[in-house]
Amino acid sequence: MSANQQRKVFYQMKNIHKSFLLLLFTIVIFSGCSKHPDVKYNITALTAYHQDNSGASAVDASSITLPAKAYAIRLEYTVELYGKLDGDPNEAAFSLQNKVSSFNISSLTDYDSTHLAYASLNDYFLYGSQTSRVTNNATIDYALNQQRIGFTYNTSAANAGNPWQTSDYLVLMHPPTNLGTRMFIIKLDFANGTSISYTTSSVILN
C-alpha cells in the first residue's frame, strides 16, 4: 500500500471514530433527560361574569349597574385533561386538543345603528388573559389566531387529574349608543364541529 493510500485510510478511520463518539454522546445526553409530556386538555364549559374595570385591575361586579367605559367580562373556562397524563406536568407543554375555530360575542338587543341584535361585537372588545395586560392590539382575532383563547397552564391541577377553571377577559372599548340594560351572548366553535355558548345575566351600563 502506498503512502497516499495509507494516509487516506487513516483519515477515513479518524472520521468514522469522530462520528461514533458524536453518536455515543448524543445517546448519553438524551437518555439522561426526563420525559416531557404534552398535557392535552379540552374546554368543557363556559361561564361569564360582569366586571368593573375602573380600578388598577378588573374585579367581579358587586352591582348590576356598571360604567360603560369601565366594563369587562370575565370568561371562566372549565377544562379537563384529554387522555392520560404521562410524565411530570411541571416540565410539560400544555395544548388545547380541540382547538377553538371561532369566537363571537353579540348582544340580545340592538347595540348601535351598525350592530343590531345578534350582530358580532368582536370589533368592540379586546381579549386578554389579564385585563391589566390587555393592549390595543389584543383583538379577539389575534387571540384566536395565536390560540390564546382558553389557554391554561396549571401544573397542580393537571397532576391531580381533575377539571379546573381558567379565566380570560373581554374588555369593552366602544360603549353602546343607547345605555341601559344589556345581555351578551358568547359563543365558541371548536374544530370538531361542537360549540359552547353562554348568555350573561342582565347588566345596566350607564
Beta strands, then each sheet from edge to edge (+ up, - down):
strand 1: 38-52
strand 2: 59-60
strand 3: 65-66
strand 4: 71-81
strand 5: 93-96
strand 6: 100-107
strand 7: 125-128
strand 8: 164-172
strand 9: 180-182
strand 10: 184-190
strand 11: 195-199
strand 12: 203-205
sheet 1: 2+ 1- 4+ 8- 7+
sheet 2: 2+ 1- 5-
sheet 3: 3+ 12+ 9-
sheet 4: 6+ 10- 11+
end
